[in-house]
Amino acid sequence: MPTSPFAHIYTYVTYLFGTRPLSVLDIGLGNGKLGFIARDLLDVMLGESYKREDWKTRIDGIEIFPDYIQDHQKAIYDNIYIGDAFEVIDTLGNYDMIVLGDVLEHFEKKQALRLFDKCVAHSNKHIVIFIPLGNNWNQPEIYGKPHEKHLSAWQFQELELFSCSHEVFQYAPGPYGAFLIKKNDYIDYRIRKLREPIKKTKVRNSPGIRERYSLCRESISKIDLARYDRYIANAEHRNYFLDTNFKEHYRLIAYLSTFFNNLEIFDIGTNKGYSALALSYKHSNRVISYDLVECRELHNSEELSRIDFFLGDVLKDKRLLKSPLIMLDTNHDGGFENIFYRFLKKNNYKGLLFLDDIHLNRPMEVFWNSITEPKEDLTDLGHWSGSGLVDFLKTEE
Ligand SMILES: C[S@@+](CC[C@H](N)C(=O)[O-])C[C@H]1O[C@@H](n2cnc3c(N)ncnc32)[C@H](O)[C@@H]1O
């Protein structure tokens, strides 16, 4: 049914009041009560604007069932996107707050966690979860809609770990939780979790890679990306690109590029263009950057004469196998990543392969674990979602 309990509503109001988001994305908006409360508090009460044309907060929603959406939700939300949130969210920008109200339990656990990672990536500041807890909130399909079924059960302990504020309410089937999560707290939590297995993989997989390439915080800290500021097109990405706290990978890949001179470095998965920008750090090299779709957003890109951007199949580019450094940052579902890795092996590639997001989700973990060449998990020096380096120059010691 497209609604939820009511005990958490005042808690939701305190979350909104305390964080004052300028934009909200309500995932699985259903009948729309969470959007209505956000509008009423943020614009009508705090913004003192009861007229729609004066509303300042952007409130968008995603809903999988089009027939749940009626005139009353359309009057409150700015945009309502119809479709599976797991896919739709990839097409949207960022929001100050992303609300998951009684929706995570409609996904299988693994997919729910991947959706949550996507929410973190699309949130500027906060994520809010309202969710039944324990194992007794069973719900079958209703109204003949398969997505109404509960597919996963959640425990207080697993969400409390990274939430800055939470509350639990008691109902007949069991507890029900409200969690406010700061984006950065969740990233810190993931980094802490990821560091645990890193020690094991380092010893088992790759004696010597760090030493061979002087990969340490001290060397990488010498890379200063500030000179690229004029190319950065949005404030949020400025924070990522210029990060100096070893949460992002841009300094690490710029550092890797300094090992080479007068060579062509490949960047696969251009996206907004920031990895190509970092890989162009050493002036004598060229960067060849590929994507399947155009989504670049760099400023002053006409000045970036050492980067060539292409749309199309990178595997058809004859220069690829001669590249000493390749960065792969594509779909993160293990599909193209595996095809690409097998292509390098089959063609006897000799160089370094940098992989982004190796711990983002299960398929990426499986992909990373399947690599048999000497490799090193560099997450502690790179991206919080996992950075890995594969050394095709060396055979296994
Ligand atoms: C229990 S209702 C919650 C409605 C609202 N968030 C609230 O708290 O009142 C869950 C909603 O999530 C929607 N939903 C379920 N799976 C979804 C998916 N994969 N993508 C988008 N919406 C989904 C359902 O159709 C339903 O409207």
The ligand as an SDF file (V2000), in Angstrom:
LIG
                    3D

 27 29  0  0  0  0  0  0  0  0999 V2000
    5.2090    1.5250    1.8060 C   0  0  0  0  0  0  0  0  0  0  0  0
    5.1510    2.6630    0.5040 S   0  0  0  0  0  0  0  0  0  0  0  0
    5.8150    4.0990    1.2320 C   0  0  0  0  0  0  0  0  0  0  0  0
    5.2500    5.3820    0.6560 C   0  0  0  0  0  0  0  0  0  0  0  0
    5.8190    6.6450    1.2360 C   0  0  0  0  0  0  0  0  0  0  0  0
    7.2470    6.6840    1.0930 N   0  0  0  0  0  0  0  0  0  0  0  0
    5.4460    6.8130    2.6770 C   0  0  0  0  0  0  0  0  0  0  0  0
    6.3210    6.6730    3.5400 O   0  0  0  0  0  0  0  0  0  0  0  0
    4.2940    7.0960    2.9580 O   0  0  0  0  0  0  0  0  0  0  0  0
    6.4550    2.1140   -0.5610 C   0  0  0  0  0  0  0  0  0  0  0  0
    6.4090    2.7640   -1.9150 C   0  0  0  0  0  0  0  0  0  0  0  0
    7.6050    2.4130   -2.6240 O   0  0  0  0  0  0  0  0  0  0  0  0
    7.2550    2.1210   -3.9770 C   0  0  0  0  0  0  0  0  0  0  0  0
    8.2990    1.2710   -4.5500 N   0  0  0  0  0  0  0  0  0  0  0  0
    8.5430   -0.0410   -4.2880 C   0  0  0  0  0  0  0  0  0  0  0  0
    9.5900   -0.4890   -5.0040 N   0  0  0  0  0  0  0  0  0  0  0  0
   10.0460    0.5720   -5.7160 C   0  0  0  0  0  0  0  0  0  0  0  0
   11.0840    0.7480   -6.6460 C   0  0  0  0  0  0  0  0  0  0  0  0
   11.8770   -0.2740   -7.0140 N   0  0  0  0  0  0  0  0  0  0  0  0
   11.2720    1.9690   -7.2040 N   0  0  0  0  0  0  0  0  0  0  0  0
   10.4630    3.0080   -6.8620 C   0  0  0  0  0  0  0  0  0  0  0  0
    9.4540    2.9000   -5.9960 N   0  0  0  0  0  0  0  0  0  0  0  0
    9.2320    1.6910   -5.4250 C   0  0  0  0  0  0  0  0  0  0  0  0
    5.9200    1.4440   -3.8520 C   0  0  0  0  0  0  0  0  0  0  0  0
    5.1960    1.4460   -5.0730 O   0  0  0  0  0  0  0  0  0  0  0  0
    5.2370    2.2920   -2.7840 C   0  0  0  0  0  0  0  0  0  0  0  0
    4.5880    3.4090   -3.3150 O   0  0  0  0  0  0  0  0  0  0  0  0
  1  2  1  0
  2  3  1  0
  2 10  1  0
  3  4  1  0
  4  5  1  0
  5  6  1  0
  5  7  1  0
  7  8  2  0
  7  9  1  0
 10 11  1  0
 11 12  1  0
 11 26  1  0
 12 13  1  0
 13 14  1  0
 13 24  1  0
 14 15  1  0
 14 23  1  0
 15 16  2  0
 16 17  1  0
 17 18  1  0
 17 23  2  0
 18 19  1  0
 18 20  2  0
 20 21  1  0
 21 22  2  0
 22 23  1  0
 24 25  1  0
 24 26  1  0
 26 27  1  0
M  CHG  2   2   1   9  -1
M  END
$$$$
